[in-house]
Amino acid sequence: MLPFYVLGHLYWHSIASLFLFALTGSFLSNWIQLVISVVYFSYAYSDLFKYQSRLKTLAKGFGVYLTTQLLFGLLAMIMVILLIVLDPQVYEMMRPSNNQ
């Protein structure tokens, strides 16, 4: 449950990015957002568990973040592949046309 609590706070990062866009007309770079998200999640995760060393929980936080992102991506790929395989209409839309 605690990782969901920490991920909820990352929404504030998204809101700040939207304010930056409203003021300047440009978003933060994706790499900057990724680094901020991973560092914040790892730090917050390590701050929630006081009974283990900070370095150990920081590494666990990084591992949890990385694992959940990879699993979500894998699940999304599986769902798209199943959709394409099981629905002929979607498959037809995905096929390239021979129009020049």
N, C-alpha and C positions, 0 to 999 in steps of 0.2 A: 504494500500500500504506500509505503514511503516514496518509492520512485515516482509514483503518479503525482504525489504532492510536489515533488521537486520539478517534474515536467510541467506542472501547472504554472509554476513561476516563470518558466521560459516563455509563456505567452506575453509577459510584460516586455520581454526582449522584442517580440514581434510588434507589439504596440509602439515601442520606442522607434523601431525601424520605420513604421508607417508615419510617425511624426517627423522623422528625419526626411522622409520622402515628401511630405507636405511642405516642409520648410525649404528644402534644397532642390527638390525635383529628381533626386537620385537615391537609390537604395544602397545599403551597405553591401559590400562584396559578399558573395556566398561563402568564401573561405573565412572571412572575418566572422560571419555569423556562426559557421561551423565550429571554429575555435572557441568562440565565446560560449556556445552551448555546451561543448564537451567539458571545458574547464569549469564552468558553473555547475554542471551536473555532478562532476567528480568531486568538487569542493563541497557542495551541499550534501552529497551522499556521505562524505567523510565526516561532516559536521553533525549528522544525525545519529551516528553510532559512536558513543563515547567509550565503550568497553574494549575497543580494539585500537591499535595504533593508527594514527592519522594516515600514514603512508599506505598501510594495508587497506584501509577503507577507501582511500583515494583511488587505489588500483582497482578495487572492487567496483567502485562507482564507474570508472572508465570502462571496465569489462561489461557491466550491466548495460550501459549506454550503447556500447558497440554491438553487443549481442542482440539487444532489442531492435536496433536499426537494421541489422543484417537479417534477422528473422522476419521483420515486417517486409523488407524488400523481397525476400524469398517467397513469402506468402502471397504478395502482390503478383509476382511473376507466375506462380503456380495458378492463381485465379485467372490471369489473363490467358495463359496457355489453355486452360480448361475451357474458357469461354470461346476461344477461337476453334478448338477442336470439336466441341459439342454443339456449337450453333453454326449451321452452314451459312446463314445470312451474314454473320460477322466475318466468317472466312471469306465470303465473296467480296465484302467491302475491303478486306485487307489485301486481296490480290491486286497486283499492279495491272493497270490497263495497258493495252497495246496502242493507245492513241498517241500519235506523234505531235 
